[in-house]
Amino acid sequence: MTNPKTPAKIFDLDRILRKNILDLVPYSSARDEFQGMASVYLDANENSYGSPLPSNYNRYPDPAQTQLREKISRIKGVPPERIFLGNGSDECIDLLIRACCIPGTDNLLVCPPTYGMYAVCAHINDIEVRKASLRPGFQLDLEAIGKSLDGHTKIIFLCSPNNPTGNSLDRQDVETILGSFPGLVVVDEAYINFARQKSFIQELEEYPNLVVLQTLSKAWGLAALRIGMAISSPQLTKILFRIKPPYNIGQASQELAMQALDQINLVNERTRMIVQERELLGKALEAIPSVLKIFPSEANFLLVRVTDPGRIYRYLVGLGIIVRDRSRVELCEGCLRITVGTPQENRVLIEALQKFQA
Ligand SMILES: *Cc1c(COP(=O)(O)O)cnc(C)c1O
């Protein structure tokens, strides 16, 4: 994992994609075949009598999400040709795996402890999951990564800031991998808005093998709408469009997301509040006897090592306070993952922990 950067030369998307995907004749929907305005639409077996709802939900939505992608394009500073939208990032993860990995033959690499969906999606698709654990301190182990790869490794999944550890990965390490691995490098930036670290979106021109995942579920507060983004090369974006279910983002989600994207000032303000509250929550937790360690976080949660995770978890559940028990996760022994809440929610949590009898 020390090669100089020659990604454009070593990366060949056609070699990474499955042959059946390259050859695929995509489904052509009614909305693909006729675009433009007409007065009588009798092409899609929709219900012309309307829906029981006040809005125009009887028609299939735009399969290319053109307006929404243009709006996202302006906010992110990336052309729409590089933006793919999934039904949550989870759909993007699944489609990337299915585009590249031959079931029973190919493999992908993850760096635990990390987001569980990469491995679950791989297993659903019968793809071997190779693991190169993070080092203590939760940074990448480039040597272990190098040793785990072979000619069938199609994708490396990196998560920065990482879930559940909260830290950003060392940028130089990520670039080393981008510059030397001939497959796709997916950098999952679900929590990037809470980080000081810059997005890897800026590196897309330099690394044709880079895929940046972002989502509207976290900083944008739209987890229920299910909108995730895979931002990558125009070539790969085209492939993802060909293999996605035609109407993967519903009309209501597209409309509501567009309204929300107009409120960027509000979202940025709340993001600043969450970051500030994260620091206050960390300080308050430090003073609690059953808290042993608070790991530095660039996300909207804190990974916290406690004296007795199982008992503390159940104690909090008994009080109606739910955190995530990560104590059986490798390198997270003894840890709970706590989402930063409102000041009021955080106060309730802190007061409960102060009263916990060890
Ligand atoms: C929450 C989260 C996501 C977001 O997933 P969506 O399907 O877009 O809601 C993606 N990656 C990581 C690491 C996450 O923690």
Ligand as a Chemical Component Dictionary entry (heavy atoms), coordinates in Angstrom:
data_LIG
# 
_chem_comp.id                   LIG 
_chem_comp.type                 NON-POLYMER 
_chem_comp.pdbx_formal_charge   0 
_chem_comp.three_letter_code    LIG 
# 
loop_
_chem_comp_atom.comp_id 
_chem_comp_atom.atom_id 
_chem_comp_atom.alt_atom_id 
_chem_comp_atom.type_symbol 
_chem_comp_atom.charge 
_chem_comp_atom.model_Cartn_x 
_chem_comp_atom.model_Cartn_y 
_chem_comp_atom.model_Cartn_z 
_chem_comp_atom.pdbx_ordinal 
LIG C1 C1 C 0 -26.385 6.426 9.075 1  
LIG C2 C2 C 0 -25.353 5.967 8.114 2  
LIG C3 C3 C 0 -25.607 5.952 6.746 3  
LIG C4 C4 C 0 -26.906 6.465 6.203 4  
LIG O1 O1 O 0 -27.649 5.507 5.633 5  
LIG P1 P1 P 0 -29.008 5.931 4.885 6  
LIG O2 O2 O 0 -29.386 4.618 4.262 7  
LIG O3 O3 O 0 -28.652 6.976 3.886 8  
LIG O4 O4 O 0 -29.955 6.419 5.909 9  
LIG C5 C5 C 0 -24.612 5.553 5.873 10 
LIG N1 N1 N 0 -23.410 5.180 6.338 11 
LIG C6 C6 C 0 -23.123 5.200 7.639 12 
LIG C7 C7 C 0 -21.770 4.848 8.094 13 
LIG C8 C8 C 0 -24.086 5.574 8.567 14 
LIG O5 O5 O 0 -23.793 5.569 9.885 15 
# 
loop_
_chem_comp_bond.comp_id 
_chem_comp_bond.atom_id_1 
_chem_comp_bond.atom_id_2 
_chem_comp_bond.value_order 
_chem_comp_bond.pdbx_ordinal 
LIG C1 C2 SING 1  
LIG C2 C3 SING 2  
LIG C2 C8 DOUB 3  
LIG C3 C4 SING 4  
LIG C3 C5 DOUB 5  
LIG C4 O1 SING 6  
LIG O1 P1 SING 7  
LIG P1 O2 DOUB 8  
LIG P1 O3 SING 9  
LIG P1 O4 SING 10 
LIG C5 N1 SING 11 
LIG N1 C6 DOUB 12 
LIG C6 C7 SING 13 
LIG C6 C8 SING 14 
LIG C8 O5 SING 15 
# 
